[in-house]
Amino acid sequence: MNNTQEKRKRALFIASQPFFQWRGSPIRLGFDVKAIYENGYDVDFLTLPIGDRKEVEGVNIYRAPNIFFAKKISIGPSALKLAFDGVMFIQALFMIMRRRYHVIHGVEDCGFMAWFLARLCRAKAVFEKHSDSKSYKKSIVIKLYAAVERFVMRHADAVIGTGPGLVAQVAELNCGTPGYHISDIPSSLEEPSEEGTANARAELLKASDEIIATYVGSFAVYQGIELLFNSMPHALKICPKLRFVIIGGSDAEIEQWSNWLKEQGCLEQVSFIGKRAPDILPCYLAASDILLSPRIAGVNTPLKLLDYLKVSRGIVATDFEANRLILDESVALLADMTPEAFGAAVAELANNPELRKEKSEKCRALVDKTYNFNVFKQGLATCYADILVNSKKK
């Protein structure tokens, strides 16, 4: 072993998320472990056995045994996720007995596991927080989860939040735990190609004069999916040339909303194209005229906004705090959170190409300055360096 290899520290990264799956947290996990590796750490990534088998260069990926024969797992805390956490905890115990880890990094419900394991092997514990437990439906399980989360925030060596609101929750505890705001970045490092964009445009258009308004994301309630679909009849009444393109959703969800749109007489102007892999998604966004963010809940920045800003297209978003974390009137039309207002804003942007151009001019600058992989990687490097230098014991 050469001197360079001897000097590399080792990190254990634990997340009970599917890896890979087409949504925000799993996408970020890939960037996390890539950045940690590129910052000079050997990385062991312990995750669920669910999802596509995506690999990350230089990273050792360990998947828990699928003793529950699960094929999918819900977003947020659940009994199944808790059961897998137990399996992963046992697996992680064997891992820390075999190897010396300097940092143990746990995401969401794996935060407590990371803290406990770190104390066992005298490593530093990092808790990464992607969501606000207040956004989930109230239940005994969620209350217990929130209590454990507060404990971890008080006792971890560092807490990483994807949005300033999540980092503020650490400060509110007044416990001295350092909080690091490391923003999400666009879901792909790939740039849209001219050929790929042209092909996507040809696929999406049904008539040459249509204006394409595209939504990307899950059909979760907090995404504002009901507001989006209810806004479509209002928008199409003002601008019949609109074509709504929906990227995402399960087969059952697509069928449900297709039936509803058919009843409203709008289905012919809405295209459900399913999911698109992150590396080809930029071409579909660049092929669009308008990009939509109808978010109605949550405190962190919607990942889709970063993808939208990257391709510099007109954006219509709800005038909601999560959207306003990175959007203002200079780059987007911000609409009240009603179907009528949102639909009117989409139609206004569709009918005004000069306004679309004006709103899109500053979009890319935000990505180039703040929301990119280099800034993301430096944020993680700073966090790890700080806690490894800091000898404070919790």
N, C-alpha and C positions, 0 to 999 in steps of 0.2 A: 504493500500500500504506500503510495507516495505522500508527500507532506501535505499537498492540497486536499487529498481525501481525508487525511487524519484531522484536519482542521475543520471539516464540515460538521456542523451541529445537526441534530436529527429532530424532526418534528413529527408528532402523531396527530393527525387531523381526523376528527370523528364527526360524522353527520348521518343521521338517520333519514336521509332523503334518497330517492331513486337517483342513481347515476349510471346512465343519463336519462333525463326526461325533459321534454320541451316546456319549460317554465322557468320563472325567475330564479328561485333558490338553487336548483341543480345547475343552471347555467353559471351562476356565481361561484359555486363550489369548484368548477373546473378552472376558473380564473384564480381562485384562492390558491389551490395547490400548485398551479403553474407558477404563480408569482412567488410563493414561498420557496419552491425549488430554484427558481432563477435568482432569488436573493441569497443563495448559497447554502440551503438546508437540504439534507436528505429527507424525503417526505414519505411517510406511510399513511395512506388514506383508507380509513375503515368506514364502510358504508353498507347500504342495504343490498340485498340480492335482486332487487326489483329494477326494472328499466333496461335501457339499451346498454350494451357492454362497451362503453366508450373508454379509451385509454388516454392518458396524458403523459407526454414524453418526460422521462426521468422520474416519474412518480410511481411508487409501488401501491397498487390498489388491492385492498383486501375486502371481499364481500362476505357478509355474515351468511351462514348456512340458512337456506330457506326451509326451516323446519315447520313453518306454518303454511307452506304451499301457497303463499300469497302471490298474486299477479299484479296487484295495484295497491296503492295506499292513499288515503285521503290527505289533503293539505291540513296542516295544523295538528294539535295533540289528538291522540286517539288510543284506544285500547291496544290495537295492533302495533302501533308505533312503540308504545310502552313495552310490549312484549319483546319486540325486536331490540329495544334498548337493553333489556336484560341479557339477551343473547350476545349483543355486541360488547356489553360490559365484561362478560366472561372472556370473550375473545381478546379484548383489550388487556385484561389482566395477564394473560399469557404473553402478550406482546411486550408489556413493560418488564416482564421477568426475563425476556430474552435479549432485550435491547435497552440501551441507555438513551432516554429522550430528554432533551433540554426544554422543549415546549410541548404541551398537549393542548390542542385547539379544538374546542367543542362548539358545534353550531346548534342554536335553538335548544331543543330538549336534551341534547347531549352536553349541554353546558355543565350540569351538575356532575355527570360522569367524568368530564375532563378535569374538573376541579378536584374530585376525589382521587382520581388516578394520579394527578400531578402531585398531590400531597403524599401519596404512597411512595412515589419514586423521586421526590424532591425536584420535580420539574416546575416550570412556570405554567400557569393556567390562563388560557385566553378563552373568553366567552364571546361568541359572535351572534348578534341578535339581528334577525331579518324582519321580524314582525312584532306587532303590538298585541299582547294577549287580550287587551281590551276590545280588539276588533272581532274576537270570536264570541259566539253565543254563550251567555252566562250559564255555568253549570258547576257542580262540585268539582269535577275534574279540572275545569279551567281555573277555578279559584286556587286549587292545590298547585296547579302548574305555575300560576302567577306568583304564589308564595315561594316556591322553589327557585323561580327565576330571580326574585328579589334577593334571596340568599346568595345565589351565585354571583349576582352583580356586586354584592357587598364583599365577597371573599375572593373573587378571582383576582389575578394579577393585572388583568386588563380586560376591558369590554370594548368590542368593536360594534358599532351600529351602522346600518346602511343608510340611515337618514339622521338629520340633526335632532328630530324629535325622540328617536330611540336613545341617542347619546344623552339627551337632556334628562331622561329617566334615571340614568346613573347619577348624574349630578344632584338630582332631587333627593336621593337617598343620603347625601352628605356623609358618605362612608370613606372617601379618599381614594376609591378605585379610579384609576385613570380611564377616561373614555376616549375612543378614537372614532371620528367620523370618516369612514372609508366608503365613498359613494359607489353605487353600482356603475357599470360602464355598459356600452352597447353590447348586445348579446353575441356579436361576432366581431372578430378582428379583420374580417374580410371586407373589402370595398365592393360596391356594386359595379359590375362590368357593363360596358355599353351593350354587348351582345346579350348578356343575361337579362338586363333591364328591358331591352327591346322584345325579347322572347316572352317575358312576363307580361308586358303590356299587351302583346298580341293575344296572350291567353286570357287576360282579364276582360278586355273590351268585347262587347257584343255589337256595338255600333261605333263608328269612327268618331262621332261627336260627343260621346259620353264623358262625363267627369267622374273619375274614380275616387271614392272616399273609402278608405280602408281602416278596419279595426284589427288589431292583433292582440291576442291574449286568451285567457281562460274565460269561462262563462260564470265565474264565481260572482256572488251578489255584490261584494265590495267593489268589483270592477265597474259597476254601473251598467251591467248588461241589459237589465230591463229598461232602464232609461234610454239606452242606445236604440233598442228595437222599437220602443214606443215613439221615439223621435222620428223614425223613418217616414211614416205617412205624412207628417208635417213638412219635412224637408222635401219630399218628392212632389208635394202639392205646389210648392213654390218653385222648385227646379226639377222638372220631369227628366232632364238629361242625366241626373245623378245615377250612378251605379254604386251600390254599397258592396264592398268585398269584406268577408269575414274570414280571418285566418285564425284557426283554433277551434276548440270545442270538441266534445265527444260525439259519436254517431247519434246517441240518444238525444243529446242537447240540440244538435242540428235539426233532427227530425221534429222535435217539439217546437222550435221557433219557426221552422219552415211551415208547419201547419198553421201557426198563428199568423204569419205573414200572408199566407194564402187567403186566410179569412179577411184580412185587411185589404186584399187586392194589390199587395206590394211585392209578392214573391218574385215576379219576373225581373225586378230591378235589384235583387239581392243575390249575390253569389257566395255560397259557402264552399271554400276550397280546402277545408281541413287544415292540418298543421304543415308548416314548412320548416325545414331544418335551419338552424341559426345562420349557417354559412351561405344559404341561398336567399334567406329572408331579405337582406338589403336590396336585392334586385326587385323584389315585389313591392317594397316600400318606395323605391325610386321610380317604379312604374306607375305609382299612384299620384293623384293630384292633391288629395287631402288626406290627412292622417288623424285618427280619432282617439281621444282619451276621455271616456265618460266616467272616470273614477268618482265614487261617492263615499268611500270610507278608507281608513288607514292613515298612518302618519309618515310612511316612507315613500320615496319617489317611485312612481311606476316605471319599471324597467323599459317598457315600450317607448316611453318618452325619449330615452337616450338613443334608441334605434331610430326614432323619428327625426331627432335633431341631426343625427349623423348624415341623413340623406337630403336634408334641407328641402322639406316640402311644407306646404301650408298645414297648420295644426289647428284643430278645434278641440278644446278641452273644457271640462267643467271648471267653474271658478271655485275650486276646492283646494284646501291647504296642501294636500299631497302633490297636486299638479303645480301649485304656485311655488313649491320648493325650487323649481328650476325654470318655470315658465312665467312670463309676464306679457303684457299687451304688445310688446315690441316683436315677439316671435310667435304669438298665437292669438286666436280669438277665444276669449274666455267667456263661457256662457253660464247663465244660472242653471241650477240643477233641476230643470223641469224638461219634459220631452219637447214642449213647444219651443222653449228658448234654445235648447240644444239643436233641434231640427232647423230653426231659423238661422242659427249661426253657420251650420253646415251649408245651407242653401245660399247664404250671403257670400261665403267664400267660393262656392261653386260658380256663382254668377259673376264673380269679379276676379279675373286673372291677374290684374295689376295688384290687387290686395294680396293675393296668394304669393306673388313675387316679393312684395314688400315684407310680408311676415316671415318668409323663408330665408331672407338674406343674411340674418345674423345667427341662424341655427347652428351651422357647422362650427363657427368660432367657439361656441360653448363647449363642444366636444373636444376640439383641438386644445383648448386651454385647460379644462378641468376634468372632463369625463372620458378618460382614455386609460389604456393599460399601463402606461408608464407612471402616471400619477397613482393609480391603484396599487401598483407594485411598490412604489416608494412609501405609500401609507403603511403597508404591511411591514416593510423593512424597518420603518421608524418604530412601530409598535413593538416588534420583536426585540429590536436593539434596546429600547427603553426598559423593558421588563427584565432582560437578561443582565443589564447593568445594575438595575435597582435590586438591592439585596433585602428590601423590606419583606418581612414575613407576615402572612395573614393568618 
